[in-house]
Amino acid sequence: MGHFEFTGKIDSATFVDRENTTIELLFKRDKDSNELYVYNLSVDYGADDFKGFLEEWSLEKVERETRIVRRAADEAFDKMIQGRVAEELAKGQRLLDEQDKRRYAIAQKTLDKQDQVRWLIAQKKLDEQDKKRYAIAQKTLDKQDQVRWLIVQKDMEAYKKKLEADVDRIDKERYEKVEAYKKKLEADVDKTDKERYQLADAYKIQLETEVDEIDRERYSIAQTELDKQDKERYSIAQKTLENQDKERRAHFEKDMAAYKKKLEADIDKTDNERYALAEAYKKELEHQADIIDRSRYDLADEYKKRLEEKVDKNEQERIELWRLSNPTATKAVVPSDLLMYADQFNDNKNFLFDLKLAIFEDPTIGKLKDKAAKLAIRKSRDIYEVFELYCKLKKNYVQTGENVI
């Protein structure tokens, strides 16, 4: 077997297509170097480089390494997709959290400002009401005191005139009585003034108590109304924020769904392009293989014709005797041996090639005009597929007289 650039230097071998028709070899030209070189090897049992490769590596090992490489590539691709989706979701959640913080801060600041304004307005109104109430109370007390004082003053003037008349009439003898009566009168006046001031103080205290009670009731009503308004506004603000959150989340989920569909479409498009390239490459390889098979069979037919022209009947008999003595084409087999030999020589490409030549030497097959049927026989990959096509042609010829499938 020949020596190739990869002989004894193979690092790895994997199939590059899904049909397992081409193998990619990675090898080192220098054992001391880590640099790898590529060698694309077609699966052709008649090619010397493929035979040389099989002496070092088995197809089972190639298939096993291919499965490992493809599984790792699929897992890496899945991880990449999951990572991108998780990153987009985390980014959207962070944006929503930041928006929520800003909205809550703005709402809280607005509510605090409104509370402060309402409290200042309420306090101002209460102060104005207190000033008015105190002014009214003070005015009322001053008026009552002035009326009382006028009455007392009027009584005192009349009494003074009468007293002066009595003094003039009674003269000096009555002076002491007048002095005594004056003292008594002053005492009575003091007592009366004291009682009046006590009544005024009690009335003032009662009025202030009533004013305080009214103020407390009004403040309680105002505070209740403010609390109710605050709750309503907070409820409306909370509901608005929740609706905005739902709308943004729905919009975000919609965008994520669209992005996911676009990503899946891009992935499908990439897969379709890769499969289309692989299919085109497969067709090209099959076409080249068909051309090679055709040329090989044409060369074999040409060689056969030249051989038949050169050899005489005795040489034909010697060739037939050689074929009879060759164990790959012996006729001296029983049915069980035939089945055993079919399994034994199924992987023998030389035997398969000789079998195809023998089938084409059959007069029935030799007259075959169906090029597709001949091409199917040439492209057969094992003994059973060749026998299946051969049996169909023979059976059809026996039944219909036509050598077509």
Sequence and secondary structure as in RCSB ss.txt:
>XXXX:A:sequence
MGHFEFTGKIDSATFVDRENTTIELLFKRDKDSNELYVYNLSVDYGADDFKGFLEEWSLEKVERETRIVRRAADE
AFDKMIQGRVAEELAKGQRLLDEQDKRRYAIAQKTLDKQDQVRWLIAQKKLDEQDKKRYAIAQKTLDKQDQVRWL
IVQKDMEAYKKKLEADVDRIDKERYEKVEAYKKKLEADVDKTDKERYQLADAYKIQLETEVDEIDRERYSIAQTE
LDKQDKERYSIAQKTLENQDKERRAHFEKDMAAYKKKLEADIDKTDNERYALAEAYKKELEHQADIIDRSRYDLA
DEYKKRLEEKVDKNEQERIELWRLSNPTATKAVVPSDLLMYADQFNDNKNFLFDLKLAIFEDPTIGKLKDKAAKL
AIRKSRDIYEVFELYCKLKKNYVQTGENVI
>XXXX:A:secstr
    TTTT EEEEEESSTT  EEEEEE SSTT    EEEEEE  TT HHHHHHHTT  HHHHHHHHHHHHHHHHH
HHHHHHHHHHHHHHHHHHHHHHHHHHHHHHHHHHHHHHHHHHHHHHHHHHHHHHHHHHHHHHHHHHHHHHHHHHH
HHHHHHHHHHHHHHHHHHHHTTHHHHHHHHHHHHHHHHHHHHHHHHHHHHHHHHHHHHHHHHHHHHHHHHHHHHH
HHHHHHHHHHHHHHHHHHHHHHHHHHHHHHHHHHHHHHHHHHHHHHHHHHHHHHHHHHHHHHHHHHHHHHHHHHH
HHHHHHHHHH  HHHHHHHHHHHHHSGGG S   HHHHHHHHHHTTT HHHHHHHHHHHHHSHHHHT   HHHHH
HHHT  SHHHHHHHHHHHHHHHHHHS    
